[in-house]
Amino acid sequence: MKTKGERQFLTISDVAKQLGLSVVTVRRYVRNGTFPHPKREFFGRQSVAIYSSADVEALSKILERLRKGVGHV
């Protein structure tokens, strides 16, 4: 977990590791609407997708439903 000021956040690679997915798969799920779009923060000129622990929990539930065959990929 990284910090920016007082706030803590997870990067897409942190999320992918926690979910057992690749970064490419997480991005594909976001792009096709399976996962919601993450919030974005600017670090200098670079825009970075950031996730909270609550986001990871929600994504985990979506992934569980996908693995049970309920939902779309």
Secondary structure as GFF3:
##gff-version 3
##sequence-region A 1 73
A	DSSP	beta_strand	2	4	.	.	.	ID=ss1
A	DSSP	beta_strand	7	9	.	.	.	ID=ss2
A	DSSP	alpha_helix	12	19	.	.	.	ID=ss3
A	DSSP	alpha_helix	23	31	.	.	.	ID=ss4
A	DSSP	beta_strand	39	43	.	.	.	ID=ss5
A	DSSP	beta_strand	46	50	.	.	.	ID=ss6
A	DSSP	alpha_helix	53	67	.	.	.	ID=ss7
###
